[in-house]
Amino acid sequence: MKATVGNWVWRLGLGVMLGCGSVAVLGVAQASSVAQGKAIFDAQCAACHSVKPGVNGIGPSLYGVYGKPAAHVAGFAFSAALTNSHLVWNKVTLSKFLADPQALVPGTKMPYLGLPSAKKRDEVIAYLKNPEAK
């Protein structure tokens, strides 16, 4: 088939429509991941942590933790181990910490045994990145 301007425009339009569909599906998947992460957080983390700014409990508030240095929350007494860890909370470090806090930061005060499921850790991290998402 000979390429014509009309044919090219049609293909471009089809590609854009398919791409938009992919973005919409991705958005739904991300929303689902955040919702699952919230459920896991509520079940396993909320007893000690809040996602409200400045609301510390047994553990520090985790509001805005993603992308921040470890032990950055004002008004919380962190362990020397976490304070001196020089970690920045991103997908990799949060996943390792959630899997086994003591292995990543020996001496941390967090008494959590870990979340073995990588998928569930990813969902919690998706929630922590944006706890206000619906």
Secondary structure, DSSP 8 states (H G I E B T S, - for coil): ----HHHHHHHHHHHHHHHHHHHHHHHHHHHHHHHHHHHHHHHHTTTT---STT--SSS---TT-TTSBTT--TT----HHHHTS--B-SHHHHHHHHH-HHHHSTT-S--------HHHHHHHHHHHH-TT--
